[in-house]
Amino acid sequence: MKIEQSTRLEKVSTYYFAKKLAEITALNANNDVQIINLGIGSPDLLPPKEVIDTLKISADELDANKYQSYKGQPVLRSAFSEWYKRHFDVAINPHSEVLPLMGSKEGIMHIHMSLLGEGDEVLVPNPGYPAYKMTAALAGANTVTYDLKAEGNWLPDLVELDSKDLSKVKLMWINYPHMPTGAYADLAFYTKLITFAKKNEIIVCHDNPYAFILNDNPISIMQIEGAQDWCVELISLSKCYNMAGWRVGALVGHPNMIEAVMKFKSNMDSGMYKPLQLAAAKALSMGQDWMDSLNQVYARRKKIAHEIMEVLGAEYETDKVGMFVWAKIINSTLTSAEFCDKILYDAKVFISPGHIFGSNGEGYIRISLCCDEDILRAALERIRKNQGE
């Protein structure tokens, strides 16, 4: 049967990791030595036990399988509100300023479909999360990339941006702690960003899933006075609570923004499974002990990832945060894709090439910390052996 795809799909490509995972599956099927995957940020640890217990117990409730409110359970919206107050001292109205989502990736698409039209422009970081660009294209908007570079600590040059024609720009995506580089943005930067947004009448969309991972000073853009009039923030339980497959996140912002996204979302799904919402509320109530124990694990893993980068002759910075190690390839004529493919085929270890996050990622590689220490050490030994050490 001949299937003609929609013309909107001509503007996007299949997600890199979807293609690479298919290749890895094929390689594993034809080899006794299985590939060690250090490429994807999918937490391997379990959520808190209390969260799993809540899911199990609530699954037996009589109304567990019913359709749920499009706005989410009141207990979950309140949990997000209390979470913001406890961690950031920010007051969020649980009734009108927070919208639970089936993961923050869903929110990226919903924001674009709710706020952008044909010919509108959206600023996306280079390097950055590929979904920003792809979902904007699906919404019919035009993406305008802005540069993030090591010499600028992977922060946007707002002065340079301000000198450009931004008349068609409606949205700007930022993401700190930054994926893939691990760069950190402080409140002083966010203050300047809000001033920039007001001046140019641009809505800032802050994607904030890594706030607590190996980060001693987690912050929210909503801490800045006036942010709520010009910003929305996406948060996720995927990374900080090891709930990636549960698909739970939230959008926080002005009631008008929430209402606009809600209008689109209500036509896309029929509410999140109630036990998932109750379990998510339990996760959001976890204290600092949970974050500390999680980060102790990631800190040990990070040391091994640094060793891998050293064996590969790649330079990394020790002050970066989040669940990845980002490093610059040194003394190699290979592109980042060729460099990583050589490791994949020769050492049977998959590491992400930086170019998939944008042209400014070329020449860099990324290791995920979502692997057990023994697996990371096994990868280290394979690479050492392959490098002839």
C-alpha positions in Angstrom: 0.0 0.0 0.0 1.3 3.5 -0.9 1.1 5.9 2.0 1.6 9.5 1.3 2.8 11.3 4.4 1.5 14.7 5.4 3.6 17.6 4.1 4.3 18.7 7.6 6.4 15.6 8.2 8.7 16.7 5.4 9.9 19.4 7.8 11.1 16.9 10.4 13.3 13.8 10.7 13.0 10.7 12.8 14.5 11.3 16.3 18.2 10.4 16.2 17.9 8.1 19.2 15.0 6.2 17.7 17.2 5.3 14.7 20.3 4.6 16.7 18.5 2.3 19.1 17.2 0.3 16.2 20.7 0.0 14.9 22.0 -1.1 18.3 19.2 -3.7 18.6 20.3 -5.1 15.2 24.0 -5.2 16.3 23.1 -7.0 19.5 21.0 -9.6 17.5 24.1 -10.5 15.4 26.8 -10.4 18.1 27.6 -12.2 21.2 29.1 -9.1 22.8 26.2 -6.8 23.6 26.5 -3.0 23.2 26.9 -0.9 26.4 24.6 2.0 25.9 25.9 5.3 27.5 23.9 7.5 25.2 20.4 8.1 26.6 19.3 9.9 29.7 16.8 7.3 30.8 17.2 6.8 34.6 17.9 3.2 35.5 17.1 3.6 39.2 13.7 3.0 40.8 11.5 5.8 42.0 11.1 6.2 45.8 9.4 3.1 47.4 6.6 5.3 48.7 5.8 6.3 45.2 5.6 2.7 44.0 3.5 1.7 47.0 1.1 4.6 46.3 0.6 3.5 42.7 -0.1 -0.1 43.8 -2.6 0.8 46.5 -4.4 3.4 44.4 -4.7 1.1 41.4 -7.2 -1.0 43.5 -9.5 2.0 44.1 -13.0 1.7 42.5 -12.6 4.9 40.4 -9.0 4.3 39.4 -9.8 3.5 35.8 -12.2 6.2 35.1 -11.6 9.2 32.8 -9.9 12.0 34.7 -10.1 15.7 34.7 -8.2 17.4 31.8 -6.6 19.7 34.4 -5.4 16.8 36.6 -6.3 15.7 40.1 -6.5 18.6 42.6 -4.1 16.7 44.9 -1.5 16.7 42.1 -1.9 20.4 41.2 -1.5 21.2 44.9 1.6 19.0 45.2 3.2 20.9 42.3 2.3 24.2 44.0 3.7 23.1 47.4 6.8 21.8 45.6 7.5 25.2 44.1 7.0 26.9 47.5 9.2 24.5 49.3 12.1 24.5 46.9 12.0 27.9 45.3 9.8 30.0 47.7 7.5 30.7 44.7 3.7 31.0 45.1 1.9 29.1 42.4 -1.9 29.0 42.3 -2.8 25.3 42.0 -6.2 26.0 40.4 -5.1 28.4 37.6 -1.3 28.4 37.2 -0.2 24.8 36.9 -1.2 22.2 34.4 -0.1 18.5 34.8 1.2 16.9 31.7 2.0 13.4 30.4 5.7 14.3 30.5 7.2 17.7 29.7 8.0 16.6 26.1 4.2 16.7 25.5 4.2 20.2 26.9 6.7 21.4 24.3 4.4 20.2 21.5 1.3 21.7 23.2 3.0 25.1 23.7 3.9 25.3 20.0 0.5 24.2 18.8 -1.3 26.5 21.2 0.7 29.7 20.6 2.4 29.5 17.2 1.0 29.8 13.7 2.3 29.8 10.1 5.1 32.3 9.8 5.7 32.8 13.5 9.3 32.4 14.7 10.7 30.7 17.7 14.2 31.0 19.1 15.9 27.7 19.9 19.3 27.0 21.4 22.2 25.5 19.4 23.2 23.1 20.9 19.9 22.1 22.5 17.1 19.5 22.8 16.1 18.6 19.2 12.4 18.5 20.1 12.2 22.3 20.3 13.0 22.6 16.6 11.1 19.6 15.4 7.8 20.3 17.2 7.9 24.0 16.1 8.2 22.8 12.5 5.2 20.5 13.0 3.3 23.5 14.3 4.1 25.4 11.1 6.5 27.9 12.7 10.0 28.9 11.7 12.9 28.2 14.0 15.7 30.7 14.5 18.7 29.2 16.3 20.8 31.2 18.7 24.3 30.3 19.5 25.5 28.8 22.8 29.3 28.4 23.0 31.8 27.2 25.5 33.5 30.6 25.7 30.2 32.1 26.8 29.6 29.3 29.3 26.9 28.0 27.0 24.6 31.0 27.8 22.9 33.1 25.1 24.4 36.5 24.2 21.4 38.6 24.9 23.0 41.8 23.6 23.7 40.1 20.2 20.2 38.7 20.1 18.7 42.1 20.9 20.5 43.5 17.8 18.6 41.2 15.5 15.2 41.6 13.9 12.9 39.8 16.4 9.6 41.2 15.1 8.3 37.8 14.2 9.6 35.9 17.2 6.9 34.8 19.7 8.7 32.3 21.8 12.2 31.6 23.1 13.3 28.2 24.5 15.9 28.0 27.2 17.0 25.0 29.3 19.1 25.3 32.4 20.7 23.2 33.8 21.5 22.8 30.1 21.2 19.6 28.1 23.6 18.5 26.7 26.4 20.6 28.2 25.5 20.7 31.9 25.9 24.5 31.9 24.2 26.5 34.8 22.3 29.8 34.7 22.0 31.9 37.8 19.3 34.4 38.9 21.3 37.3 37.6 21.1 35.9 34.1 17.4 35.2 34.4 16.8 38.8 35.5 18.5 40.0 32.3 16.5 37.5 30.3 13.2 38.8 31.6 14.2 42.3 30.7 15.0 41.1 27.2 11.7 39.3 26.9 9.7 42.3 28.0 11.4 44.6 25.7 10.9 42.4 22.7 7.5 41.0 23.8 8.7 37.4 23.6 7.4 34.6 25.8 10.3 32.7 27.4 9.8 28.9 27.8 12.1 27.5 30.4 12.5 23.7 30.2 13.7 22.7 33.7 13.9 18.9 34.2 17.4 18.7 35.6 17.2 21.2 38.4 18.2 18.9 41.2 20.7 16.6 39.5 24.2 17.2 40.9 23.2 20.8 41.4 23.9 22.5 44.7 21.8 25.5 43.9 18.6 24.6 42.1 16.6 27.5 40.9 13.4 28.4 38.9 13.0 31.2 36.5 9.7 31.9 38.4 11.8 33.3 41.2 12.4 36.4 39.2 9.9 39.3 39.8 7.6 39.6 36.8 8.6 36.3 35.3 5.1 34.9 35.3 3.9 37.6 32.9 6.6 36.6 30.3 7.6 33.1 31.1 6.3 29.5 31.4 8.3 26.7 32.9 8.2 23.0 32.2 9.1 20.6 35.0 9.3 16.8 34.9 9.5 13.9 37.3 11.4 11.9 34.8 14.9 12.7 36.0 14.7 13.9 39.6 12.4 11.0 40.7 13.4 8.3 38.2 9.9 8.3 36.6 10.8 8.7 32.9 8.4 5.9 31.7 5.6 7.2 34.0 5.3 10.3 31.8 4.5 12.9 34.4 5.3 16.6 34.3 3.7 20.0 34.5 3.5 23.4 32.9 3.6 26.4 35.2 2.7 30.0 34.2 0.2 32.8 33.9 -3.5 31.6 33.9 -3.9 32.9 30.3 -1.0 30.7 29.2 -2.3 27.7 31.1 -5.8 28.2 29.6 -4.4 28.4 26.0 -2.5 25.2 26.4 -5.4 23.5 28.2 -7.6 24.3 25.2 -5.3 22.3 22.9 -4.5 19.6 25.3 -8.2 18.8 26.0 -8.5 17.8 22.3 -5.5 15.5 22.5 -6.1 13.2 25.5 -8.7 12.4 28.2 -6.7 12.8 31.3 -3.9 11.0 33.1 -4.4 7.7 34.9 -5.4 8.6 38.4 -3.0 6.2 40.3 -0.1 7.8 38.3 -1.3 11.2 39.5 -1.5 10.2 43.1 1.9 8.5 42.9 3.4 11.7 41.4 2.0 13.8 44.2 3.7 11.5 46.6 7.0 11.9 44.7 6.8 15.6 44.9 6.5 15.4 48.7 9.9 13.7 49.0 12.4 15.7 51.1 16.0 16.6 50.6 17.2 13.2 51.8 15.8 11.7 48.6 17.7 14.2 46.4 20.9 13.7 48.4 20.8 9.9 48.1 20.2 10.2 44.4 23.0 12.6 43.8 25.5 10.4 45.8 24.9 7.7 43.2 25.3 10.1 40.3 28.5 11.6 41.8 30.1 8.2 41.9 29.0 7.5 38.3 30.3 10.9 37.1 33.8 10.0 38.3 33.9 6.9 36.1 32.4 8.9 33.2 35.3 11.4 33.6 37.8 8.5 33.4 36.2 7.3 30.2 36.5 10.8 28.7 40.2 10.9 29.7 40.9 7.6 28.0 39.2 8.9 24.9 41.4 12.1 25.1 38.3 14.3 25.5 38.3 17.5 27.6 35.5 18.0 30.1 34.7 20.7 32.7 34.2 19.6 36.3 31.8 22.4 37.3 28.9 21.3 35.1 25.7 19.9 36.5 22.9 17.5 35.4 23.0 13.8 34.5 25.4 13.9 31.5 29.1 14.5 31.0 29.9 16.7 28.0 33.4 16.8 26.5 35.4 18.2 23.6 37.1 15.8 21.2 40.8 16.6 21.1 43.5 15.6 18.6 41.1 13.8 16.2 40.2 14.5 12.6 37.0 12.6 12.9 33.6 14.2 13.2 31.6 13.6 16.4 29.5 11.1 14.5 32.5 9.2 13.1 34.2 9.3 16.5 31.2 7.8 18.3 30.6 5.2 15.6 34.2 4.1 15.9 33.7 3.5 19.6 30.4 1.8 18.9 31.8 -0.6 16.3 35.3 -1.2 17.8 34.7 -1.1 21.5 30.9 -2.0 21.5 30.1 1.1 23.6 27.5 3.7 22.5 28.2 7.4 23.3 26.2 10.3 21.9 27.8 12.5 19.3 27.4 16.2 20.0 26.2 17.2 16.5 22.7 15.7 17.1 22.1 18.7 19.4 23.0 21.3 16.8 26.0 22.5 14.8 27.6 24.0 17.9 27.7 20.5 19.3 30.0 19.3 16.5 33.4 18.2 18.0 31.8 17.2 21.3 30.5 13.9 22.8 28.2 13.1 25.7 28.0 10.3 28.2 24.8 9.6 30.2 25.1 8.8 33.9 22.0 6.5 33.7 24.0 3.3 34.0 25.1 1.3 37.0 28.7 1.8 38.1 29.6 -1.8 37.1 28.3 -1.1 33.6 30.3 2.2 33.4 33.4 0.4 34.5 32.9 -2.3 31.9 32.6 0.4 29.3 35.7 2.0 30.6 37.6 -1.3 30.3 36.4 -2.0 26.8 37.5 1.4 25.6 40.8 1.1 27.4 41.4 -2.2 25.7 40.4 -0.8 22.3 42.6 2.3 22.8 45.5 -0.1 23.5 46.1 1.1 27.1 
